[in-house]
Amino acid sequence: MVEIIDSIFLQVEKFQSEPQDPFLIALNSVDSKQIDTEIDDIVHLKGKKSTAGICSLITYEKDDEGIIKLTGILCQNAGVEPGDFVEIKKVEKPEKAKEVILRPYNLNLGANEKFNKVIRKELKKKPIMLNDIIKISKRTSREIFFVVEKL
C-alpha cells in the first residue's frame, strides 16, 4: 500500500512531442498514487513560480519514477527547465473564476466578439493562475499568447 502525502518533488522533463493541450502533465503511477492523483485531476505545480496543470497521462515505466513531464508553456509558467525540480500536489477543490482578464503577450491585438467567444471556449475547464501565459491556437490561423492579469 502506498502512503498518501500532501506533496512531492519531481524532476522536470519536457514531453518528446508537445500535446495539443498545453496544460497537460504526465506522471508515473507510483508518484500519482503518493499524492492521490488520477487522470483529469488538477495539480498545483511550484517551481520558481506557481502554476496549475491537468494530469493527462499516468505511465507505468519504472524509469519514469520521480519524473514529471511538462509542456513548454507549463515549464515557463512554473519558472523551471528540464532537470529542475517542481513541487506537485493535487488541487482538492478548484475554484471557478468569475472573471478572467487577459493581456495579449508580445502582440498588438484588437478583439471582437467572435474572437472573445473562441477565447472563452478555450479557457473552459482550464487550470489557470495569475500571471500564467496561456496559448490559444484552435480555430485561429496562428498561436496567440496571453498573460492572465486578473482572476
MOWORA-V844104 format. One record per pair of residues at least 24 apart in sequence whose C-alpha atoms are under 10 Angstrom apart, sorted by sequence separation. I is the first residue (numbers start at 1). GAP is how many residues later the second one is. If there is no record, write none. Layout:
i=I gap=GAP
i=I gap=GAP
This chain:
i=7 gap=24
i=8 gap=24
i=50 gap=24
i=51 gap=24
i=115 gap=24
i=32 gap=25
i=33 gap=25
i=51 gap=25
i=52 gap=25
i=115 gap=25
i=8 gap=26
i=32 gap=26
i=49 gap=26
i=51 gap=26
i=52 gap=26
i=4 gap=27
i=7 gap=27
i=8 gap=27
i=25 gap=27
i=26 gap=27
i=31 gap=27
i=32 gap=27
i=49 gap=27
i=50 gap=27
i=51 gap=27
i=97 gap=27
i=2 gap=28
i=4 gap=28
i=5 gap=28
i=6 gap=28
i=7 gap=28
i=23 gap=28
i=24 gap=28
i=25 gap=28
i=26 gap=28
i=27 gap=28
i=29 gap=28
i=30 gap=28
i=31 gap=28
i=47 gap=28
i=48 gap=28
i=49 gap=28
i=50 gap=28
i=51 gap=28
i=96 gap=28
i=97 gap=28
i=100 gap=28
i=102 gap=28
i=103 gap=28
i=105 gap=28
i=2 gap=29
i=4 gap=29
i=5 gap=29
i=6 gap=29
i=7 gap=29
i=23 gap=29
i=24 gap=29
i=25 gap=29
i=26 gap=29
i=27 gap=29
i=28 gap=29
i=29 gap=29
i=30 gap=29
i=45 gap=29
i=47 gap=29
i=48 gap=29
i=49 gap=29
i=50 gap=29
i=96 gap=29
i=100 gap=29
i=101 gap=29
i=102 gap=29
i=104 gap=29
i=105 gap=29
i=3 gap=30
i=4 gap=30
i=5 gap=30
i=6 gap=30
i=23 gap=30
i=24 gap=30
i=25 gap=30
i=26 gap=30
i=27 gap=30
i=28 gap=30
i=29 gap=30
i=30 gap=30
i=45 gap=30
i=47 gap=30
i=48 gap=30
i=49 gap=30
i=96 gap=30
i=97 gap=30
i=100 gap=30
i=102 gap=30
i=103 gap=30
i=104 gap=30
i=105 gap=30
i=2 gap=31
i=3 gap=31
i=4 gap=31
i=5 gap=31
i=22 gap=31
i=23 gap=31
i=24 gap=31
i=25 gap=31
i=26 gap=31
i=27 gap=31
i=28 gap=31
i=29 gap=31
i=30 gap=31
i=46 gap=31
i=47 gap=31
i=48 gap=31
i=49 gap=31
i=96 gap=31
i=97 gap=31
i=102 gap=31
i=1 gap=32
i=2 gap=32
i=3 gap=32
i=4 gap=32
i=22 gap=32
i=23 gap=32
i=24 gap=32
i=25 gap=32
i=26 gap=32
i=27 gap=32
i=28 gap=32
i=29 gap=32
i=30 gap=32
i=45 gap=32
i=46 gap=32
i=47 gap=32
i=48 gap=32
i=95 gap=32
i=96 gap=32
i=97 gap=32
i=102 gap=32
i=1 gap=33
i=2 gap=33
i=3 gap=33
i=4 gap=33
i=21 gap=33
i=23 gap=33
i=24 gap=33
i=25 gap=33
i=26 gap=33
i=27 gap=33
i=28 gap=33
i=29 gap=33
i=31 gap=33
i=32 gap=33
i=45 gap=33
i=46 gap=33
i=47 gap=33
i=94 gap=33
i=2 gap=34
i=27 gap=34
i=28 gap=34
i=30 gap=34
i=31 gap=34
i=44 gap=34
i=46 gap=34
i=47 gap=34
i=10 gap=35
i=12 gap=35
i=21 gap=35
i=28 gap=35
i=29 gap=35
i=30 gap=35
i=31 gap=35
i=53 gap=35
i=55 gap=35
i=109 gap=35
i=7 gap=36
i=9 gap=36
i=28 gap=36
i=29 gap=36
i=30 gap=36
i=31 gap=36
i=32 gap=36
i=48 gap=36
i=50 gap=36
i=52 gap=36
i=54 gap=36
i=91 gap=36
i=7 gap=37
i=9 gap=37
i=19 gap=37
i=27 gap=37
i=28 gap=37
i=31 gap=37
i=47 gap=37
i=48 gap=37
i=49 gap=37
i=50 gap=37
i=51 gap=37
i=52 gap=37
i=53 gap=37
i=54 gap=37
i=107 gap=37
i=7 gap=38
i=9 gap=38
i=26 gap=38
i=27 gap=38
i=28 gap=38
i=47 gap=38
i=48 gap=38
i=50 gap=38
i=52 gap=38
i=53 gap=38
i=106 gap=38
i=107 gap=38
i=27 gap=39
i=28 gap=39
i=46 gap=39
i=47 gap=39
i=52 gap=39
i=105 gap=39
i=106 gap=39
i=107 gap=39
i=27 gap=40
i=28 gap=40
i=45 gap=40
i=46 gap=40
i=47 gap=40
i=104 gap=40
i=105 gap=40
i=106 gap=40
i=26 gap=41
i=27 gap=41
i=28 gap=41
i=45 gap=41
i=46 gap=41
i=47 gap=41
i=104 gap=41
i=105 gap=41
i=106 gap=41
i=26 gap=42
i=27 gap=42
i=44 gap=42
i=45 gap=42
i=46 gap=42
i=103 gap=42
i=104 gap=42
i=105 gap=42
i=25 gap=43
i=26 gap=43
i=27 gap=43
i=44 gap=43
i=45 gap=43
i=46 gap=43
i=102 gap=43
i=103 gap=43
i=104 gap=43
i=105 gap=43
i=25 gap=44
i=26 gap=44
i=43 gap=44
i=44 gap=44
i=45 gap=44
i=102 gap=44
i=103 gap=44
i=104 gap=44
i=24 gap=45
i=25 gap=45
i=26 gap=45
i=43 gap=45
i=44 gap=45
i=45 gap=45
i=101 gap=45
i=102 gap=45
i=103 gap=45
i=24 gap=46
i=25 gap=46
i=43 gap=46
i=44 gap=46
i=45 gap=46
i=101 gap=46
i=102 gap=46
i=103 gap=46
i=23 gap=47
i=24 gap=47
i=42 gap=47
i=43 gap=47
i=44 gap=47
i=101 gap=47
i=102 gap=47
i=103 gap=47
i=22 gap=48
i=23 gap=48
i=42 gap=48
i=43 gap=48
i=44 gap=48
i=100 gap=48
i=101 gap=48
i=102 gap=48
i=22 gap=49
i=23 gap=49
i=24 gap=49
i=25 gap=49
i=41 gap=49
i=42 gap=49
i=43 gap=49
i=100 gap=49
i=101 gap=49
i=102 gap=49
i=21 gap=50
i=22 gap=50
i=23 gap=50
i=24 gap=50
i=41 gap=50
i=42 gap=50
i=100 gap=50
i=101 gap=50
i=13 gap=51
i=19 gap=51
i=20 gap=51
i=22 gap=51
i=23 gap=51
i=41 gap=51
i=42 gap=51
i=43 gap=51
i=77 gap=51
i=99 gap=51
i=100 gap=51
i=18 gap=52
i=19 gap=52
i=21 gap=52
i=22 gap=52
i=37 gap=52
i=38 gap=52
i=42 gap=52
i=77 gap=52
i=99 gap=52
i=11 gap=53
i=14 gap=53
i=15 gap=53
i=16 gap=53
i=18 gap=53
i=35 gap=53
i=36 gap=53
i=37 gap=53
i=41 gap=53
i=77 gap=53
i=97 gap=53
i=98 gap=53
i=11 gap=54
i=12 gap=54
i=13 gap=54
i=14 gap=54
i=15 gap=54
i=16 gap=54
i=17 gap=54
i=18 gap=54
i=35 gap=54
i=36 gap=54
i=37 gap=54
i=77 gap=54
i=78 gap=54
i=97 gap=54
i=10 gap=55
i=11 gap=55
i=12 gap=55
i=13 gap=55
i=14 gap=55
i=15 gap=55
i=16 gap=55
i=18 gap=55
i=34 gap=55
i=35 gap=55
i=37 gap=55
i=77 gap=55
i=96 gap=55
i=10 gap=56
i=11 gap=56
i=12 gap=56
i=13 gap=56
i=14 gap=56
i=15 gap=56
i=32 gap=56
i=76 gap=56
i=77 gap=56
i=9 gap=57
i=10 gap=57
i=11 gap=57
i=12 gap=57
i=13 gap=57
i=14 gap=57
i=15 gap=57
i=31 gap=57
i=32 gap=57
i=76 gap=57
i=77 gap=57
i=8 gap=58
i=9 gap=58
i=10 gap=58
i=11 gap=58
i=12 gap=58
i=13 gap=58
i=14 gap=58
i=32 gap=58
i=74 gap=58
i=9 gap=59
i=10 gap=59
i=12 gap=59
i=13 gap=59
i=73 gap=59
i=74 gap=59
i=14 gap=60
i=73 gap=60
i=74 gap=60
i=14 gap=61
i=73 gap=61
i=13 gap=62
i=73 gap=62
i=12 gap=63
i=13 gap=67
i=14 gap=67
i=12 gap=68
i=13 gap=68
i=14 gap=68
i=11 gap=69
i=12 gap=69
i=13 gap=69
i=14 gap=69
i=11 gap=70
i=12 gap=70
i=13 gap=70
i=11 gap=71
i=12 gap=71
i=13 gap=71
i=54 gap=71
i=11 gap=72
i=12 gap=72
i=13 gap=72
i=54 gap=72
i=73 gap=72
i=10 gap=73
i=11 gap=73
i=12 gap=73
i=53 gap=73
i=54 gap=73
i=10 gap=74
i=11 gap=74
i=12 gap=74
i=52 gap=74
i=53 gap=74
i=9 gap=75
i=10 gap=75
i=11 gap=75
i=52 gap=75
i=53 gap=75
i=9 gap=76
i=10 gap=76
i=11 gap=76
i=51 gap=76
i=52 gap=76
i=53 gap=76
i=8 gap=77
i=9 gap=77
i=10 gap=77
i=51 gap=77
i=52 gap=77
i=8 gap=78
i=9 gap=78
i=10 gap=78
i=51 gap=78
i=8 gap=79
i=9 gap=79
i=50 gap=79
i=51 gap=79
i=7 gap=80
i=8 gap=80
i=9 gap=80
i=50 gap=80
i=51 gap=80
i=52 gap=80
i=7 gap=81
i=8 gap=81
i=50 gap=81
i=51 gap=81
i=6 gap=82
i=7 gap=82
i=49 gap=82
i=50 gap=82
i=51 gap=82
i=6 gap=83
i=7 gap=83
i=42 gap=83
i=44 gap=83
i=49 gap=83
i=5 gap=84
i=6 gap=84
i=42 gap=84
i=43 gap=84
i=42 gap=85
i=44 gap=85
i=21 gap=101
i=24 gap=102
i=23 gap=103
i=24 gap=103
i=22 gap=104
i=23 gap=104
i=21 gap=105
i=23 gap=105
i=23 gap=111
i=22 gap=112
i=23 gap=112
i=22 gap=113
i=21 gap=114
i=22 gap=114
i=21 gap=115
i=21 gap=116
i=20 gap=117
i=21 gap=117
i=20 gap=118
